[in-house]
Amino acid sequence: MVVANVLLWGKHVGAVLWNYDKGYATFEFETNFLKSGLDIAPLTMPLANINKGDIFQFARLPKETFQGLPGLLSDALPDRFGNQLIDLWLASQGRDKTSMSPVERLCYMGTRGMGALE
């Protein structure tokens, strides 16, 4: 399993966990972020409906579009060209392109991607 912290403008939003066995991610909001009232995913994870400790799973979202991630995170994944560059690097390291999970690809992007999430 791969776990990554999600930040927005330097504030901890929550954590995303990639489950290799299931092929999709789970996400949990940070308790302090819930108190902020900033609703960053109002359609899929509205703050009004969240209780402390709620964990969201994204198995039902179309795999081709969302890669097993919530929309707010899949939007930050590299585009086709970026993925080709990552895949070339993986090949140079002797790794198959399928060995890097979507969460690892997000971590690779870090603060270099478009948008406010890191």
Helices and strands as residue ranges (DSSP letters): E 2-8, E 11-19, E 24-29, H 31-36, G 47-49, E 56-57, H 63-66, H 71-74, H 80-92, G 97-99, H 102-109
